[in-house]
Amino acid sequence: MFPKVTDHHKPNKPLVPNGLGVIYVLATVTYLFLLYYFKAIETETSSNVSSTLTLAVCIMFGGFMGLLDDWMDLRWRYKAFFPLIAAIPLISLATGLGLRTSMATVIFGTIDFGLYYYFVIIPLIVTITTNTVNQLGGLNGLETICPAIIIIGLMSISGVHAILLYVPLVVWLLLAFLNVQGKIFVGNTGSFAIGITLAAFAIISDLKSDLLISLLPYIFNSSLILLTYFFSKTKAQVSFDGEKLCSDHRRSLVTLITYRRPLTERQVVIVISFLVAVSTSVALLVQWLS
């Protein structure tokens, strides 16, 4: 049913079903539609906006964007700006509900962006989150475990909005379990959908600063990739000798960790997952202390 791709970091390079992230998209959207139908969360206003339907629309677009990439192998110049379209329903929700337009920053304190929050900050959050999550992948478990850690962290401080991700989290953890074992890949369909899930949920729950802190390993990875490519026109690559991964350069988070230090695929995933867990814990600590 699903196309198979080569797992380059396993002995004999087996073929693995790809694009299973579509299961997450379908299950999540169905769940959110049911929440809306049974009015399980009171988010409706006279403006006829719904956080439930907004999240569903964003995830559907994320999955569609990922499918396009899986089918057509889109260039980064297009993928980088596609998420801006998904920001439109979030802007409508934020303006309809009159969400807070301020964000807490470490250096400048709390800043009220006013109208710029709707038309600049929200699109930036969606674009940065979706693309950075998509860029940190390629190893079994890496693109599933790390987002799950951030989701669990955000849900723990989101109050009533946590109900939006109860079933999506269970479905994603099931896919993560199979992905870690090397039985499936979620593909770009899954990575784009989960990236937009993080961005949209953080905006709906007013947890933007917490999301950005949690994403620090992702942002560092993308910055390293983009800077090295901009200055040297080279891409990050990791070699596999049949047992361990190793690199002779530091152009991404994965190659930085394996730089002249051979590690198994599982070890690299554990290290990066630990970094994401630390950044998420810092975000929770900042939230609880504020």
C-alpha positions in Angstrom: 0.0 0.0 0.0 2.8 2.4 0.9 5.9 3.0 -1.3 9.1 1.6 0.0 12.4 3.4 0.3 15.9 2.3 1.3 17.0 2.5 4.9 20.6 3.6 4.3 21.6 3.2 8.0 20.9 -0.5 8.3 23.0 -3.5 7.2 21.9 -4.7 3.7 19.9 -1.5 3.3 16.4 -2.9 3.6 13.3 -1.4 2.0 10.9 0.2 4.4 7.4 1.5 3.9 7.4 5.3 3.7 4.7 8.0 4.2 3.0 6.4 7.2 2.6 9.9 8.6 -0.7 10.0 6.6 -2.2 7.8 9.3 -1.4 10.4 11.9 -3.1 13.1 9.7 -6.2 11.1 9.1 -6.6 9.9 12.7 -5.9 13.4 14.1 -8.3 15.2 11.8 -11.1 12.7 12.5 -10.6 13.1 16.2 -10.6 16.9 16.0 -13.8 16.8 13.9 -15.5 14.7 16.5 -14.3 17.0 19.3 -15.9 19.9 17.4 -19.1 18.0 16.8 -19.6 17.0 20.4 -18.3 20.5 21.6 -15.8 18.8 23.9 -13.9 22.1 24.2 -15.6 25.5 24.4 -13.7 27.7 22.0 -16.5 29.1 19.8 -17.2 32.8 19.8 -19.5 35.1 17.9 -16.8 35.3 15.3 -17.5 31.7 14.4 -13.9 30.6 14.9 -12.8 27.3 16.4 -9.5 26.2 17.7 -10.5 22.6 17.1 -11.2 23.1 13.4 -8.3 25.5 13.0 -5.8 22.9 14.3 -7.5 20.3 12.0 -7.1 22.5 8.9 -3.4 23.3 9.7 -2.6 19.6 10.1 -4.4 18.7 6.9 -2.4 21.3 5.0 0.8 20.0 6.7 0.1 16.5 5.5 -0.8 17.7 2.0 2.5 19.6 1.8 4.4 16.6 3.0 2.7 14.4 0.4 3.7 16.8 -2.4 7.2 16.7 -1.2 7.2 12.9 -1.0 5.8 12.7 -4.6 7.6 15.5 -6.3 10.7 16.1 -4.1 10.1 19.8 -3.8 13.1 22.2 -3.6 13.7 23.9 -0.3 13.0 27.3 -1.9 9.3 26.2 -2.1 9.1 24.1 1.0 10.5 27.0 3.1 7.5 29.2 2.3 4.7 26.7 1.9 3.9 26.8 5.7 2.9 30.5 5.4 -0.4 29.3 3.9 -1.1 27.3 7.0 -0.7 30.4 9.1 -3.8 32.0 7.5 -6.4 30.0 9.6 -4.3 30.7 12.7 -4.3 34.4 12.0 -8.1 34.2 11.6 -8.4 32.4 14.9 -6.1 34.7 16.8 -7.9 37.8 15.6 -11.3 36.3 16.1 -10.6 35.2 19.7 -8.5 38.3 20.5 -5.5 36.2 21.6 -2.8 37.9 23.5 -0.3 39.6 21.1 2.6 39.7 23.5 5.5 37.2 23.9 8.0 36.8 26.7 11.6 37.0 25.6 14.7 36.2 27.7 16.6 39.4 26.8 13.9 42.0 26.3 11.2 40.8 28.6 7.6 40.7 27.5 7.0 42.4 24.2 3.6 43.4 22.8 3.8 43.1 19.0 0.3 44.5 18.4 -0.9 43.9 14.8 2.6 42.6 13.9 1.9 39.5 16.0 -0.9 38.4 13.7 0.8 39.1 10.4 4.5 38.7 11.2 5.0 36.6 14.4 2.4 33.9 13.7 3.7 33.2 10.1 7.3 33.2 11.4 6.5 30.7 14.2 4.7 28.4 11.7 7.4 28.6 9.1 10.4 28.2 11.5 8.8 25.3 13.4 7.7 23.4 10.4 10.9 23.7 8.5 13.2 23.0 11.4 11.3 19.9 12.4 11.4 18.7 8.9 15.2 19.2 8.6 16.1 17.2 11.7 15.5 13.6 10.5 16.9 10.8 8.5 17.5 8.4 11.4 15.0 5.9 12.8 13.2 7.5 15.7 14.7 11.0 15.3 11.7 12.6 13.5 9.2 10.9 15.7 10.6 10.7 19.3 11.8 14.3 19.5 8.5 16.0 18.5 6.6 13.6 20.9 8.8 14.9 23.7 7.9 18.5 22.9 4.2 17.7 22.5 4.1 16.0 25.9 5.8 19.0 27.5 3.4 21.5 25.9 0.3 19.4 26.8 1.4 19.3 30.5 1.1 23.2 30.7 -1.7 23.8 28.2 -4.6 23.4 30.5 -8.0 22.7 28.8 -6.4 22.7 25.4 -4.5 19.4 26.1 -7.6 17.5 25.0 -6.9 18.6 21.4 -3.9 16.2 21.3 -4.9 13.2 23.4 -5.6 10.9 20.5 -3.0 12.5 18.1 -0.3 11.8 20.7 -1.2 8.2 21.1 -1.2 7.7 17.3 2.1 9.5 17.0 3.7 7.4 19.8 2.5 4.2 18.0 4.2 5.4 14.8 7.3 6.3 16.8 7.5 2.8 18.3 7.4 1.3 14.8 9.8 3.9 13.4 12.4 3.3 16.1 12.4 -0.4 15.2 13.0 0.5 11.6 9.7 -0.9 10.4 8.2 2.3 9.0 9.1 5.9 8.0 6.6 8.7 8.6 8.1 10.6 5.6 7.7 14.2 4.9 4.0 13.7 5.3 4.5 13.0 9.0 7.3 15.5 9.6 5.5 18.5 8.1 2.2 17.5 9.8 3.8 17.1 13.2 5.7 20.4 12.8 2.6 22.3 12.0 0.9 20.5 14.9 3.5 21.9 17.3 3.3 25.5 15.9 -0.5 25.6 15.8 -1.0 24.0 19.2 1.5 26.5 20.8 -0.3 29.5 19.2 -3.8 28.2 20.2 -2.6 27.5 23.8 -0.6 30.7 24.0 2.7 28.8 24.6 4.8 30.4 21.9 7.8 31.2 24.1 7.8 27.6 25.5 7.7 26.2 22.0 10.7 28.3 20.9 12.7 27.2 23.9 11.8 23.6 23.3 12.9 23.9 19.7 16.4 25.2 20.4 18.1 22.0 19.3 16.1 22.1 16.1 16.9 25.8 15.5 20.6 25.1 16.1 20.6 22.2 13.6 18.9 24.3 10.9 21.1 27.3 11.5 24.2 25.1 11.2 22.9 23.5 7.9 22.0 26.8 6.4 25.1 28.7 7.4 27.5 26.0 6.1 25.5 25.7 2.8 25.5 29.5 2.4 29.2 29.9 2.9 30.6 26.7 1.4 27.7 25.3 -0.8 28.2 21.9 0.9 25.6 19.6 2.5 25.8 17.6 5.7 26.4 13.9 5.1 27.1 11.1 7.5 28.8 7.8 6.5 27.7 4.4 7.6 30.2 1.4 7.8 27.5 -1.2 8.4 27.5 -0.8 12.2 28.1 2.9 13.1 27.7 6.4 11.8 30.6 8.8 11.5 31.3 12.2 9.9 34.4 14.2 9.0 32.6 17.6 9.2 30.3 19.5 11.4 27.5 20.8 9.2 24.4 19.6 11.2 23.5 18.4 14.6 23.9 14.8 13.6 27.3 15.3 12.0 28.4 17.4 14.9 27.6 14.6 17.3 29.3 11.9 15.1 32.3 14.1 14.2 35.2 11.7 14.4 33.2 9.8 17.0 31.5 6.6 15.5 28.1 6.0 17.1 25.3 3.6 16.3 22.1 5.1 14.9 20.3 4.4 18.2 23.0 6.2 20.2 22.7 9.3 18.0 18.9 9.4 18.4 19.2 9.0 22.2 21.7 11.9 22.4 19.5 14.2 20.3 16.3 13.1 22.1 18.1 14.0 25.4 18.9 17.4 24.1 15.3 18.0 23.2 14.2 16.7 26.5 16.5 19.2 28.3 15.3 22.2 26.2 11.7 21.2 26.8 12.4 20.8 30.5 13.9 24.3 30.5 10.8 25.6 28.8 8.6 24.0 31.5 10.7 25.4 34.3 10.5 28.9 32.8 6.7 28.6 32.6 6.4 27.4 36.2 8.7 30.1 37.5 6.9 32.9 35.6 
